[in-house]
Every structure is written in C-alpha cells, then in structure tokens.
Amino acid sequence: MASLRLAVDAMSGDHGLRSSITATINALNQNSALHISLVGDEPSILLALAQKKYNPEQLQIHHSPDIVAMDEIPSKALRYKKQSSMYRVLEMLRDGHVSGVISAGNTGALVAMSCIVLKRLSGVSRPAICAPIPAQNGYTLMLDLGANISCDAAQLYQFAVMGASLSKALGASDTPRLALLNIGAELIKGPSVVKEAAELISADPRLNYVGFAEGNDIFSEQIDVVVCDGFTGNVALKVCEGTASFIRNQLKTKFEQSIYGRLSAILAMPVLKAFQGEINPDRYNGAALLGLNGVVIKSHGSSGVESFESAIHQAALAVSEGVTQSIGTQIGTNKL
C-alpha cells in the first residue's frame, strides 16, 4: 500500500494540542500507510506525545514558533505570521512534502494563506468551503459556506463541479445529485444569477443536476450536493447548528421538569442516544477548501479529538481519491 503523507497544524483551534495530538495518534494507529507531520512548537508537541503509543516511523515533527489566533485579522496573519504552524503546513503542501493538510485554525486566515501559498487551480475563479450536513441519506454536501459572500453564475457552476468531485471521492455516488439552493423549486423563482447558474450546470452532461432546492430539502434523501453563495450557505449552516442545539436543550429541559419526564427519559434513552449519534457533528467534521492546488481540510475551531480525527480521515480520503486532480480536469475543460 502506497504511503499517504499529511501535515497537521497542531497548534491552531480552541483546543490546540489537546485535540490534534490524540486525534493524530488515533488516525496513525488505524492506518499503517498514513504518515503525518505535526507542525507547531516542538517542545510542546514532544511533551504531549510523551505518554502516547505510536509508530515513530509514521510521525514527524516540524518546529514552527508562531500561532495564528482565532480572532486575528486574516490580512495581518498573512503579512506577519509566515512562521506560524498554519502557514508552514501550506508551504509543505506547496513544496510537495505532503499531499494534504488539516487545520482547526482561523478560517479567514486559512483561506487567505491558501490562496497565496497554494494558488487556485487553473480556471478556478474562487475557492469554496464545502462541508457535510447530516441528512436522511447520511449527509448532504453543501458549498459555499462562507469563503465568498457573493458569486456570479460561472462561480456557482464551478462550485457544482467541485462539490460533485468531492461527493464522488467520499463514496456517496458515481453520479451525485446536484441542486441549487433557491427560494422555491419553480423555474421562475429566485434571482437571475441562480437561474443563469442553473442553465450552466444543466448544460454539463457530466453533472447530475436535479433542479432548485429549498432550505428544507437539504436534509432529504433526494440531494447529494447543494450549491449556493457563501453568505447564504453560512447563514443556512448556522441555522442548522442552532436548530439542533435548540432541540437538544428543549428535550433535556422537558425531561427534567418532572418525575414523569425523568422516567420517560429512561425509557427513551436508547432512541435518544441513537439519534444523537446520527446527528453528532463530530462524525461529519471537516470542511474542504476546494479549488486550490492541494487538499486543505478545515476542522471546526472547537474540534475535540473525535471531531479532529474525522477531519484527518476526510483529508486522507480526498487525497487518495484524487479530488484536486478531478476538479482541475473538469474545470480545465470548461473555462468560463
């Protein structure tokens, strides 16, 4: 089995080494072909590794003294944090030392640094953030989730190509069903840019376009990839997260209000645990920055061990399935 080399920005995110180290060791112990470079403060990394069991041949440490803060302005991070763990993992990817990178750091800084260090694929107008949303069919990929506030029709078409390529790599389907997020399913509804994008996407025979989707369709079994601009996508994502949190808190409150509620909770516990497992965001963590010269996976800033490990597995899968090459090939033959 060919080796697979990834670089982990070990210092970034709300939990830093507390998440990245254990997640990395777990991933290595599950895959003997995987090799990971931990990038960050070397003394701190060595201390965190002291009690861990792993194959040292699978792990390297690269010292990087700086960290990009979660609230740091991207332009300042790009200018002043070239010795940061985030910048360094991207340089390693650019220089061919690794095939993919994972970071739980500042999203804006990661997007900005990626565009400068890695550059966009030929023909790609803008990169997009793509992440899985729990749905009836397992999950639905959605993009863009915040990299681009507004987009034109050609850019939305490119997002469709990128999302389809990632969906194929993740094994959802050889012909993933694509939809454009709109205010209605009827062809006459929505802004002109969405209608123009629909024409471009439906004209590409390699894309399985199924039409417009409304917000509630994101969770259905009928769609594999939902395409939208970054403003709309980010709002929709936050609404989904907020709704899930609201339901979880309301159920907990209702069950705790009375003896009857507590007894009901005991009876319902197996179902509730199964449901919680299905919608657990840790299982779906890992947003891909698509359209770049290399695989870049953005883990959630508050990622725990399970969540960060999921992002590592997504990076490994995207690399092994050649997502970057697939996007480059398809967009390269459809330059708009």
C-alpha positions as CSV (number, residue, x, y, z in Angstrom):
1,M,0.0,0.0,0.0
2,A,1.4,3.4,-1.0
3,S,2.1,5.8,1.8
4,L,-0.1,8.8,2.3
5,R,1.5,11.9,3.8
6,L,-0.4,14.7,5.6
7,A,0.5,17.7,7.6
8,V,-1.4,18.8,10.7
9,D,-1.5,22.3,12.0
10,A,-1.1,21.1,15.6
11,M,-1.3,24.4,17.4
12,S,-4.4,26.1,16.0
13,G,-8.0,25.9,17.1
14,D,-9.6,26.4,20.5
15,H,-8.1,23.3,22.0
16,G,-4.8,23.1,20.1
17,L,-2.6,20.1,21.1
18,R,-5.3,18.7,23.3
19,S,-7.3,17.7,20.2
20,S,-4.7,17.4,17.4
21,I,-2.2,15.1,19.2
22,T,-4.6,12.4,20.3
23,A,-6.5,12.6,17.0
24,T,-3.3,12.2,15.0
25,I,-2.2,9.2,17.0
26,N,-5.6,7.5,16.7
27,A,-5.5,8.1,12.9
28,L,-2.0,6.7,12.6
29,N,-2.8,3.6,14.7
30,Q,-5.8,2.9,12.4
31,N,-3.8,3.2,9.1
32,S,-0.3,1.9,8.7
33,A,0.1,3.6,5.3
34,L,-0.5,7.0,6.8
35,H,2.3,9.4,7.7
36,I,1.7,12.7,9.5
37,S,3.9,15.7,10.1
38,L,2.9,17.6,13.2
39,V,3.7,21.3,12.8
40,G,4.0,23.6,15.8
41,D,6.0,24.3,18.9
42,E,8.3,21.3,19.1
43,P,8.9,21.2,22.9
44,S,5.1,21.3,23.5
45,I,4.4,18.6,20.9
46,L,7.1,16.3,22.3
47,L,5.6,16.8,25.8
48,A,2.1,15.9,24.6
49,L,3.5,12.8,22.8
50,A,5.4,11.6,25.8
51,Q,2.7,9.1,27.0
52,K,1.4,8.1,23.6
53,K,1.9,4.8,21.8
54,Y,2.6,5.1,18.1
55,N,5.0,4.0,15.3
56,P,7.6,6.7,15.3
57,E,8.3,6.0,11.6
58,Q,4.8,7.3,10.8
59,L,5.3,10.6,12.6
60,Q,7.5,13.7,12.1
61,I,7.7,17.0,14.0
62,H,8.4,20.3,12.3
63,H,9.0,23.2,14.6
64,S,7.1,26.4,14.0
65,P,7.1,29.1,16.7
66,D,4.1,31.2,15.9
67,I,0.3,30.6,16.1
68,V,-2.5,32.4,14.2
69,A,-5.0,33.5,16.8
70,M,-8.7,32.6,16.2
71,D,-9.6,36.3,16.2
72,E,-6.7,37.5,14.1
73,I,-7.4,39.6,11.1
74,P,-6.6,37.5,8.0
75,S,-4.6,40.2,6.2
76,K,-2.4,40.7,9.3
77,A,-1.9,37.0,9.7
78,L,-0.9,36.7,6.1
79,R,1.6,39.5,6.5
80,Y,3.1,38.8,9.9
81,K,2.6,35.1,10.6
82,K,4.7,33.4,8.0
83,Q,6.4,31.4,10.8
84,S,3.1,30.1,12.1
85,S,2.1,26.5,12.1
86,M,-0.8,27.3,9.7
87,Y,1.5,28.9,7.1
88,R,4.1,26.2,7.4
89,V,1.7,23.3,6.6
90,L,0.6,25.1,3.5
91,E,4.2,25.6,2.4
92,M,4.8,21.9,3.0
93,L,1.9,21.1,0.7
94,R,3.0,23.5,-1.9
95,D,6.6,22.1,-1.9
96,G,5.3,18.5,-2.3
97,H,6.4,17.2,1.1
98,V,2.8,16.3,1.9
99,S,-0.4,15.7,-0.1
100,G,-2.9,17.3,2.2
101,V,-3.2,19.5,5.3
102,I,-5.6,19.8,8.3
103,S,-6.1,22.9,10.4
104,A,-8.6,23.9,13.1
105,G,-7.5,27.5,13.0
106,N,-8.8,30.9,11.9
107,T,-11.0,30.2,8.8
108,G,-10.4,33.6,7.2
109,A,-6.6,33.3,7.6
110,L,-6.6,29.8,6.3
111,V,-8.5,30.8,3.2
112,A,-6.2,33.8,2.6
113,M,-3.0,31.9,3.2
114,S,-4.1,29.0,1.0
115,C,-4.9,31.3,-1.9
116,I,-1.5,33.0,-1.7
117,V,0.7,29.9,-0.9
118,L,-1.0,27.2,-2.9
119,K,-2.8,29.3,-5.6
120,R,-6.0,28.4,-7.2
121,L,-6.3,25.6,-9.8
122,S,-6.2,26.8,-13.4
123,G,-9.6,28.0,-14.4
124,V,-10.9,28.3,-10.9
125,S,-12.3,31.7,-10.2
126,R,-12.7,31.3,-6.4
127,P,-12.2,28.6,-3.8
128,A,-15.2,27.4,-1.9
129,I,-15.7,25.9,1.6
130,C,-17.6,22.6,1.4
131,A,-18.8,20.5,4.4
132,P,-21.2,17.6,5.0
133,I,-24.6,18.3,6.7
134,P,-26.4,15.4,8.4
135,A,-29.3,14.3,6.3
136,Q,-31.7,11.3,5.8
137,N,-29.3,9.8,3.3
138,G,-26.3,10.1,5.7
139,Y,-25.2,13.6,4.8
140,T,-25.5,16.3,2.1
141,L,-22.5,18.3,0.9
142,M,-23.1,22.0,0.9
143,L,-20.9,24.8,-0.6
144,D,-20.0,27.6,-0.4
145,L,-20.2,28.0,3.4
146,G,-18.5,31.4,3.8
147,A,-15.5,31.9,1.6
148,N,-17.4,34.1,-0.9
149,I,-20.1,36.5,0.2
150,S,-21.4,36.9,-3.3
151,C,-20.9,34.9,-6.5
152,D,-21.8,35.1,-10.2
153,A,-23.3,32.2,-12.2
154,A,-20.0,30.9,-13.5
155,Q,-18.6,30.6,-10.0
156,L,-21.7,28.8,-8.8
157,Y,-21.2,26.4,-11.7
158,Q,-17.6,25.8,-10.6
159,F,-18.8,25.1,-7.1
160,A,-21.1,22.4,-8.5
161,V,-18.2,20.8,-10.3
162,M,-16.1,20.9,-7.0
163,G,-18.9,19.5,-4.9
164,A,-19.6,16.7,-7.3
165,S,-15.9,15.7,-7.3
166,L,-15.8,15.6,-3.5
167,S,-19.0,13.7,-3.3
168,K,-17.7,11.0,-5.6
169,A,-14.5,10.8,-3.6
170,L,-16.4,10.3,-0.4
171,G,-18.3,7.5,-2.0
172,A,-21.8,8.9,-2.0
173,S,-22.5,8.1,-5.6
174,D,-20.8,8.0,-9.0
175,T,-23.4,10.5,-10.2
176,P,-24.1,12.7,-7.2
177,R,-27.4,14.7,-7.5
178,L,-26.8,18.4,-7.5
179,A,-29.2,21.2,-6.6
180,L,-29.1,24.9,-6.4
181,L,-30.4,26.5,-3.2
182,N,-33.3,28.8,-4.0
183,I,-36.5,30.3,-2.5
184,G,-38.6,27.8,-4.4
185,A,-38.4,24.8,-6.7
186,E,-40.2,26.5,-9.6
187,L,-38.0,27.7,-12.6
188,I,-39.4,31.2,-12.4
189,K,-38.4,31.8,-8.8
190,G,-35.1,33.2,-7.5
191,P,-32.6,35.8,-8.5
192,S,-31.2,35.9,-12.1
193,V,-27.8,34.7,-11.0
194,V,-29.2,31.5,-9.7
195,K,-31.3,31.0,-12.9
196,E,-28.2,31.6,-15.0
197,A,-26.2,29.1,-12.9
198,A,-28.9,26.5,-13.4
199,E,-28.5,26.8,-17.1
200,L,-24.8,26.3,-16.9
201,I,-25.0,23.4,-14.6
202,S,-27.7,21.6,-16.5
203,A,-25.8,22.1,-19.8
204,D,-22.9,20.0,-18.5
205,P,-23.7,16.3,-19.2
206,R,-21.2,15.2,-16.5
207,L,-23.2,16.8,-13.8
208,N,-26.4,15.2,-12.5
209,Y,-28.4,18.4,-11.9
210,V,-31.9,17.8,-10.3
211,G,-33.1,21.4,-10.1
212,F,-33.7,24.0,-7.4
213,A,-33.8,23.1,-3.7
214,E,-35.4,24.9,-0.8
215,G,-33.9,25.0,2.7
216,N,-35.8,22.0,4.0
217,D,-34.6,19.9,1.0
218,I,-31.0,20.0,2.4
219,F,-31.9,17.1,4.8
220,S,-33.8,15.0,2.3
221,E,-32.8,11.8,0.5
222,Q,-33.1,13.4,-2.9
223,I,-30.0,15.5,-3.0
224,D,-26.3,14.8,-2.5
225,V,-24.8,18.3,-3.1
226,V,-26.4,21.7,-2.5
227,V,-24.8,24.8,-4.2
228,C,-25.1,28.4,-3.1
229,D,-23.1,31.6,-2.4
230,G,-21.1,31.8,0.8
231,F,-23.4,34.3,2.5
232,T,-26.5,32.1,2.1
233,G,-24.6,28.9,2.9
234,N,-23.1,30.3,6.1
235,V,-26.4,31.5,7.3
236,A,-28.1,28.2,6.5
237,L,-25.3,26.3,8.3
238,K,-25.6,28.4,11.4
239,V,-29.4,28.0,11.4
240,C,-29.0,24.2,11.1
241,E,-26.5,24.2,14.1
242,G,-28.7,26.5,16.1
243,T,-31.8,24.4,15.5
244,A,-30.1,21.2,16.5
245,S,-28.8,22.8,19.7
246,F,-32.3,24.2,20.5
247,I,-34.0,20.8,20.1
248,R,-31.3,19.1,22.2
249,N,-31.7,21.7,25.0
250,Q,-35.5,21.7,24.9
251,L,-35.6,17.9,25.2
252,K,-33.3,18.0,28.1
253,T,-35.4,20.6,29.8
254,K,-38.7,18.8,29.3
255,F,-37.3,15.5,30.6
256,E,-36.0,17.2,33.7
257,Q,-39.2,19.1,34.6
258,S,-41.0,16.2,36.4
259,I,-40.7,12.7,37.7
260,Y,-42.8,11.5,34.8
261,G,-40.4,13.3,32.4
262,R,-37.3,11.6,34.0
263,L,-39.0,8.2,33.8
264,S,-39.8,8.9,30.2
265,A,-36.2,9.8,29.5
266,I,-35.0,6.5,30.9
267,L,-37.3,4.6,28.5
268,A,-36.4,6.8,25.6
269,M,-32.7,6.8,26.3
270,P,-31.7,4.2,23.7
271,V,-33.6,6.0,20.9
272,L,-32.2,9.4,22.0
273,K,-28.6,8.1,22.0
274,A,-29.0,6.6,18.6
275,F,-30.5,9.9,17.3
276,Q,-27.7,11.9,18.9
277,G,-25.1,9.7,17.3
278,E,-26.7,10.2,13.9
279,I,-26.6,14.0,14.1
280,N,-23.4,14.2,16.0
281,P,-21.4,16.9,14.2
282,D,-18.1,15.2,15.2
283,R,-18.9,12.5,12.7
284,Y,-19.2,15.0,9.9
285,N,-16.4,17.4,10.8
286,G,-14.0,18.6,8.1
287,A,-14.8,21.3,5.6
288,A,-12.8,21.1,2.4
289,L,-11.4,24.2,0.8
290,L,-12.0,23.3,-2.8
291,G,-10.4,24.8,-5.9
292,L,-6.9,25.0,-4.6
293,N,-3.7,23.3,-5.7
294,G,-3.9,20.7,-3.0
295,V,-6.2,19.2,-0.3
296,V,-6.9,21.6,2.5
297,I,-9.3,20.5,5.3
298,K,-10.6,23.0,7.8
299,S,-11.6,21.3,11.1
300,H,-14.0,23.2,13.3
301,G,-12.4,25.6,15.6
302,S,-13.8,23.9,18.7
303,S,-12.9,20.4,17.5
304,G,-12.5,17.7,20.1
305,V,-10.5,14.6,19.5
306,E,-13.2,12.7,17.6
307,S,-14.0,15.7,15.5
308,F,-10.4,16.4,14.6
309,E,-9.8,12.7,13.8
310,S,-12.8,12.9,11.4
311,A,-11.1,15.8,9.6
312,I,-7.9,13.8,9.2
313,H,-9.8,10.9,7.7
314,Q,-11.5,13.2,5.3
315,A,-8.1,14.6,4.2
316,A,-6.7,11.1,3.6
317,L,-9.8,10.1,1.6
318,A,-9.7,13.3,-0.6
319,V,-6.0,12.8,-1.3
320,S,-6.3,9.0,-2.1
321,E,-9.3,9.7,-4.4
322,G,-7.6,12.5,-6.3
323,V,-10.2,15.2,-5.6
324,T,-7.9,18.0,-6.6
325,Q,-7.0,16.4,-9.9
326,S,-10.6,15.6,-10.7
327,I,-11.7,19.2,-10.1
328,G,-8.7,20.5,-12.2
329,T,-9.5,18.3,-15.1
330,Q,-13.2,19.1,-15.3
331,I,-12.9,22.8,-14.8
332,G,-9.9,22.9,-17.1
333,T,-12.2,21.8,-20.0
334,N,-15.0,24.2,-19.1
335,K,-13.3,27.5,-18.5
336,L,-15.9,30.2,-18.2
